[in-house]
Amino acid sequence: MRIIARRTLREFVDRLAGHKDRLAVKASLDAWFAEVSRARWSSSSDVRTLYATASIVSAERIVFNIKGNDYRLVVAVDYDKAAVWIKWIGTHRDYDRIDVTEIEHGN
């Protein structure tokens, strides 16, 4: 899968400068990026095979748990184009304040 855009993940990790779990979050996001980059998903059931704890919100919107569910990563997936768009990343607490179906990158 092509992930758009890795820069979003890097910028998020950079904003965690000084946080005790910054390196663990970076490692978790790097692992997620590597796994998803190699994946060849054709449906949400393929996602579930690799990520049993992922929340399938809709046919194209998925939420991944990052670093033991301390953080959440919201993406949109276009299976036909083999593309994953990062829509939002934040703490679990911040996640509870958003509408996962409506959130767009930069919100």
Secondary structure, 3 states (H helix, E strand, C coil): CEEECHHHHHHHHHHCCCCCCHHHHHHHHHHHHHHHHHCCCCCHHHHHHHCCCCEECCCCEEEEEECCCCEEEEEEEECCCCEEEEEEEEEHHHHCCCCCCCCCCCC
